[in-house]
Amino acid sequence: MSDSVKITVRPNGPLLVAGAIELSDVNGKQWDLAGKPAVALCRCGASANRPFCDGSHNRIGFQGADSPE
């Protein structure tokens, strides 16, 4: 298993994070991501399931900066 992590910025959507993922809150509590090779993290702030995406970006018409340029 590779220790690399790949993060893809989805157009006007979430951040897709794949690889050896450990996700924790500010207090160090970790989410159980066992068996999940990838997760979609909310970028718009409207998800009811933060930090994970629930598709709310579509409902609110989120427009994100999708390019590093």
C-alpha positions in Angstrom: 0.0 0.0 0.0 1.3 3.4 -0.9 1.6 6.2 1.7 0.8 8.8 -0.9 -2.3 10.9 -0.8 -4.0 12.5 -3.9 -6.2 15.5 -3.6 -8.4 16.5 -6.5 -10.3 19.8 -6.7 -13.6 19.0 -8.3 -15.1 21.8 -10.4 -17.5 23.8 -8.2 -17.5 20.8 -5.8 -15.7 19.0 -3.1 -12.1 18.1 -2.5 -11.6 14.4 -3.4 -9.0 12.9 -1.1 -7.6 9.4 -1.9 -4.9 7.3 -0.4 -3.7 6.6 3.2 -6.1 9.1 4.9 -6.2 10.0 8.5 -8.8 12.7 9.3 -9.1 14.3 12.7 -10.7 17.3 14.3 -8.9 20.1 16.1 -9.0 18.0 19.4 -7.4 15.0 17.7 -10.6 12.9 17.5 -10.4 10.8 14.3 -13.1 9.8 11.9 -13.3 6.1 11.1 -12.4 5.8 7.5 -11.7 2.1 7.5 -12.5 0.6 4.1 -12.8 3.9 2.4 -10.1 4.4 -0.3 -11.3 8.0 -0.8 -13.5 10.7 0.7 -15.1 13.9 -0.6 -14.5 16.9 1.7 -16.9 19.8 1.7 -15.5 23.0 0.2 -18.6 25.2 0.1 -19.4 25.1 3.8 -23.1 24.2 3.3 -22.9 20.4 3.9 -25.0 19.1 6.8 -22.4 16.3 7.0 -19.3 18.4 7.4 -16.4 17.8 6.9 -17.8 15.5 4.2 -19.6 16.6 1.1 -23.4 15.9 0.9 -23.9 17.6 -2.5 -25.1 20.9 -1.1 -22.8 22.8 -3.4 -25.2 22.0 -6.2 -28.2 23.4 -4.2 -26.5 26.6 -3.3 -24.7 27.2 -6.7 -21.2 27.1 -5.2 -18.6 28.5 -7.6 -15.0 27.6 -6.6 -11.6 28.6 -7.8 -10.6 25.4 -9.5 -7.2 26.4 -10.9 -3.9 27.1 -9.3 -3.3 29.8 -11.8 
